Amino acid sequence: MPMPKPDAIDLSERLQKTMSLVLLATVPGALTLMWFYGWGVVINWLLSASMALAVEAVVLKLRQQPLQSSLSDGSALVSATLLALALPPYSPWWLTLAASGFALLFGKHLFGGVGKNPFNPAMLGYAMVLVSFPQHMNHWPAPHGLNLVGGLQEIFGFSFSSDGQPDAWAQATALDALRINKSLTIDELFARNPSFGTFGGRGAEWLNLAFLAGGVFLLQQRVFTWHAPVGMLGSLFVISLLCWNGSGSDSNGSPLFHLLTGASMLGAFFIATEPVSGPKSPFARLLFGIGVGLITYLIRTWGGYPDGVAFAVLLMNLGVPALERIESLKSLRGKAS
């Protein structure tokens, strides 16, 4: 068996270090998510990680590639972790396994493995189950919800009652409640609806701040540059400010609400910054982030889904060649002048 080249070893070590830093940066968000929603977060992660590593091992075995070095790079575990953090806690076990398996198989290995995927694997798995099982995906438990025994029952037992509706512990998210609201003012929604907190979704405010802290850590470690996160959060802030029509019943929510609700910070710092499926040049990454923020707001406000981060990222993944082309034209014009 030939020895790997030194540059291949260096690349593998850099990839492993990067993935380790990303996993470390998810810890504040994961702990916050567990504080509000309990053991379902841990069970989600165990199911997602187990399926991702199993799919990774089987595909590598079929391709006759070394298992130890490929499994240890951490890329499959990162995709599984981000997917588990995005899924509703206490999702049925089969939904989590399906999302994770689809993410690794169709989001990564179908295109040749690590470094070759044109789409974000975690968001591809998330979008698949969101489209296929919207009823399961649009209901989250109330903060400080089920205990371990109740969580195991929800995940591995019967999550739905005989009439097909979620059990009493499930509730719509703040984004979903705002989107379907027709009569209550914003102040009334925050006062009456348990999904709302002080500035955004109940619990989601602290969760977004925790992912913001993890994202700042990754920026400090130079895992990625500022362009995609600033582009996404900046465009989300600007468009929500321009479309903000006060606190009436037809309000679309304030900029602070949109920044601190849903998967805004997770999307900005952990999803939109994925290096393989995103642009390589700085200006293209900035445009990519701007596009993700704008599409996220459009889907949240006028689309059929409460949060649009996954679809926004996947749609912008399709536009990466065009964004890189814009960067190339910009560089040529700079040289010509």
C-alpha positions in Angstrom: 0.0 0.0 0.0 1.6 3.3 -1.1 2.3 5.9 1.6 0.2 9.1 1.4 2.0 12.2 0.1 3.1 14.8 2.7 0.8 17.4 1.2 -2.2 15.0 1.5 -1.2 14.4 5.2 -1.1 18.2 5.8 -4.5 18.7 4.1 -6.0 15.9 6.2 -4.6 17.4 9.4 -5.9 20.9 8.6 -9.3 19.4 7.8 -9.4 17.5 11.1 -8.4 20.6 13.0 -11.0 22.8 11.3 -13.7 20.2 11.9 -12.7 20.0 15.6 -12.9 23.8 16.0 -16.4 23.8 14.4 -17.6 21.1 16.7 -16.2 23.0 19.7 -17.9 26.1 18.6 -21.3 24.4 18.5 -21.0 23.5 22.2 -22.6 26.8 23.6 -25.5 26.5 21.2 -26.0 22.8 21.9 -25.9 23.3 25.7 -28.4 26.2 25.4 -30.6 24.1 23.2 -30.5 21.3 25.7 -31.2 23.7 28.6 -34.5 24.7 27.0 -35.6 21.5 25.4 -34.0 18.7 27.4 -32.7 15.3 26.4 -34.3 15.2 22.9 -31.3 17.3 21.7 -28.8 14.6 22.9 -30.9 11.8 21.4 -31.2 13.7 18.1 -27.4 14.0 18.0 -26.8 10.4 18.8 -29.1 9.2 16.1 -27.8 11.6 13.5 -24.2 11.0 14.3 -24.6 7.2 14.3 -26.4 7.2 10.9 -23.9 9.6 9.4 -20.8 7.6 10.5 -22.5 4.3 9.4 -23.2 5.7 5.9 -19.7 7.1 5.7 -18.2 3.7 6.7 -20.3 1.7 4.2 -19.6 4.0 1.3 -15.9 4.1 2.0 -15.8 0.3 2.3 -17.6 0.0 -1.1 -15.2 2.4 -2.6 -12.2 0.5 -1.0 -11.0 3.7 0.6 -9.2 3.7 4.0 -11.8 3.9 6.8 -9.7 5.3 9.7 -8.3 8.4 8.0 -11.5 9.3 6.3 -13.8 8.8 9.3 -11.4 10.7 11.6 -11.5 13.9 9.5 -14.7 14.9 11.3 -16.6 16.1 8.2 -19.4 13.5 8.6 -19.7 14.3 12.3 -19.9 18.0 11.7 -22.7 17.6 9.1 -24.6 15.2 11.5 -24.2 17.7 14.4 -25.4 20.7 12.5 -28.4 18.7 11.2 -29.2 17.5 14.7 -29.1 21.0 16.0 -31.5 22.2 13.3 -34.1 19.5 13.7 -36.9 19.9 16.2 -36.0 18.1 19.5 -38.0 14.9 20.0 -38.3 14.3 16.2 -39.3 10.7 15.5 -36.3 8.5 15.3 -36.9 7.5 11.7 -37.0 11.1 10.6 -33.6 11.9 12.1 -32.1 8.8 10.6 -33.6 9.5 7.2 -32.4 13.1 7.3 -28.8 12.2 8.3 -28.6 9.3 5.9 -29.9 11.4 3.0 -27.5 14.2 3.9 -24.4 12.0 3.8 -25.4 9.9 0.8 -27.0 12.4 -1.5 -25.3 15.5 -0.1 -21.7 14.3 0.0 -20.9 10.8 -1.4 -23.1 11.0 -4.5 -20.7 13.7 -5.7 -17.5 12.0 -4.8 -17.0 12.6 -1.1 -15.5 15.3 1.0 -14.5 18.4 -0.8 -16.7 17.8 -3.9 -20.2 18.4 -2.7 -22.0 21.3 -4.5 -24.7 21.5 -1.8 -24.5 21.9 1.9 -25.1 18.3 3.1 -26.8 19.1 6.4 -29.2 21.5 4.8 -30.0 19.1 2.0 -31.0 16.5 4.6 -33.0 19.0 6.5 -34.8 20.3 3.4 -35.7 16.7 2.4 -37.5 15.9 5.6 -39.0 19.4 5.8 -40.7 18.9 2.4 -41.6 15.3 3.0 -42.8 15.6 6.6 -43.8 19.2 7.3 -46.2 18.3 10.1 -43.4 16.8 12.1 -40.9 19.6 11.3 -43.1 22.6 12.1 -43.7 21.8 15.8 -41.3 22.2 18.6 -41.8 21.3 22.2 -42.4 24.2 24.7 -39.1 25.2 26.5 -38.3 23.1 29.5 -40.5 20.4 28.0 -40.2 16.6 28.2 -38.0 14.7 30.6 -35.8 11.8 29.5 -38.6 9.1 29.8 -41.1 11.3 28.0 -38.5 12.1 25.4 -37.8 8.5 24.7 -41.5 7.8 24.4 -42.0 10.7 21.9 -39.0 9.7 19.8 -39.4 5.9 19.8 -43.1 5.5 20.7 -46.2 7.3 19.5 -45.6 11.0 18.9 -49.1 11.7 17.5 -52.6 11.2 18.7 -55.3 9.3 16.9 -56.6 12.4 15.1 -53.2 13.0 13.5 -52.4 16.2 15.4 -49.3 16.7 17.5 -49.7 16.0 21.2 -50.3 18.9 23.6 -46.6 19.4 24.4 -45.9 20.6 20.8 -46.4 24.1 19.7 -45.8 26.2 16.6 -42.6 28.3 16.5 -42.7 32.1 16.9 -41.9 32.5 13.2 -44.8 30.3 12.2 -47.2 32.0 14.7 -46.2 35.4 13.2 -46.6 34.2 9.6 -50.2 32.9 10.1 -51.3 35.7 12.5 -54.2 37.8 11.1 -55.7 39.6 14.1 -53.3 40.1 17.0 -50.8 42.9 17.2 -47.1 42.2 17.9 -47.5 43.3 21.5 -50.4 41.0 21.9 -48.5 38.1 20.4 -45.6 38.6 22.7 -47.9 38.9 25.7 -50.3 35.9 24.9 -48.4 33.5 22.7 -46.0 31.2 24.7 -43.8 30.9 21.6 -42.6 34.5 22.0 -40.0 35.7 24.4 -38.7 39.2 25.1 -37.4 40.2 21.6 -37.8 37.0 19.6 -38.8 33.4 20.0 -38.9 32.1 23.5 -35.6 30.4 24.1 -34.5 31.2 20.5 -33.1 34.5 21.7 -30.5 32.9 24.0 -29.9 30.1 21.5 -29.0 32.6 18.7 -26.7 34.5 21.1 -25.0 31.2 21.9 -24.4 30.4 18.3 -23.2 34.0 17.8 -20.6 33.4 20.5 -19.5 30.2 18.7 -19.4 32.0 15.4 -17.2 34.8 16.8 -14.9 32.1 18.2 -14.5 30.6 14.7 -13.9 34.1 13.2 -11.2 34.6 15.8 -9.6 31.3 14.9 -9.8 32.3 11.2 -11.8 29.2 10.3 -13.6 31.4 7.8 -13.8 35.1 6.9 -16.4 37.6 7.9 -17.9 38.0 4.4 -20.7 35.4 4.4 -21.9 35.9 8.0 -21.9 39.7 7.7 -23.6 39.5 4.3 -26.4 37.3 5.6 -27.1 39.1 8.9 -26.7 42.5 7.3 -29.1 41.8 4.5 -31.6 40.1 6.9 -31.4 43.2 9.1 -31.8 45.7 6.2 -34.8 44.0 4.5 -36.6 43.3 7.8 -36.1 47.0 8.6 -37.4 48.2 5.3 -40.4 45.8 5.5 -41.1 46.4 9.1 -44.5 48.1 9.5 -44.7 48.6 13.2 -46.6 46.5 15.7 -49.9 46.1 13.9 -51.5 42.8 13.2 -50.0 42.9 9.7 -46.4 43.4 10.9 -43.7 41.2 9.6 -41.6 41.5 12.7 -38.7 43.8 13.7 -35.1 43.4 12.6 -34.2 42.3 16.1 -36.9 39.6 16.0 -35.6 38.1 12.8 -32.0 38.2 14.0 -32.8 36.4 17.3 -35.4 33.9 16.1 -35.2 30.8 14.1 -31.8 29.6 12.7 -30.4 33.0 11.9 -27.1 32.8 13.8 -26.7 29.0 13.2 -27.2 29.7 9.5 -24.9 32.7 9.3 -21.9 31.2 11.1 -22.2 27.5 10.7 -24.2 26.9 7.4 -23.5 29.8 5.0 -19.8 29.5 5.8 -19.4 25.9 4.6 -16.3 26.2 2.4 -16.9 23.4 -0.2 -20.4 24.3 -1.4 -19.9 28.0 -1.0 -17.9 30.5 -3.0 -14.1 30.7 -2.7 -13.4 34.4 -3.3 -14.2 37.1 -0.6 -16.6 39.2 -2.7 -18.5 36.2 -3.9 -18.8 35.0 -0.3 -20.3 38.4 0.6 -22.8 38.2 -2.2 -23.6 34.6 -1.2 -24.4 35.7 2.4 -26.5 38.7 1.1 -28.5 36.3 -1.0 -29.1 33.9 1.8 -30.3 36.6 4.1 -32.7 38.0 1.5 -34.2 34.7 0.5 -34.5 33.7 4.2 -36.6 36.7 4.9 -38.8 36.2 1.8 -39.6 32.6 2.7 -40.2 33.5 6.4 -42.6 36.3 5.5 -44.4 35.2 2.3 -43.4 31.6 1.8 -45.0 28.4 2.9 -42.4 27.5 5.6 -41.7 29.3 8.9 -37.9 29.5 8.5 -36.1 29.6 5.1 -32.4 29.2 6.0 -32.1 25.7 4.5 -33.8 26.6 1.2 -31.9 29.9 1.0 -28.5 28.2 1.4 -29.4 25.5 -1.2 -30.7 28.0 -3.7 -27.5 30.1 -3.3 -25.4 27.0 -3.7 -26.9 26.8 -7.2 -25.7 30.3 -7.9 -22.1 29.8 -6.7 -20.7 29.5 -10.3 -22.4 32.8 -11.3 -21.1 34.5 -8.1 -17.5 33.4 -8.9 -18.0 34.6 -12.4 -19.0 38.0 -11.1 -15.8 38.1 -9.0 -13.7 37.2 -12.0 -15.2 40.0 -14.1 -14.7 42.4 -11.2 -11.0 41.4 -11.1 -10.6 41.7 -14.9 -12.1 45.2 -14.9 -9.7 46.1 -12.0 -6.7 45.0 -14.0 -7.9 46.7 -17.1 -8.3 50.0 -15.3 
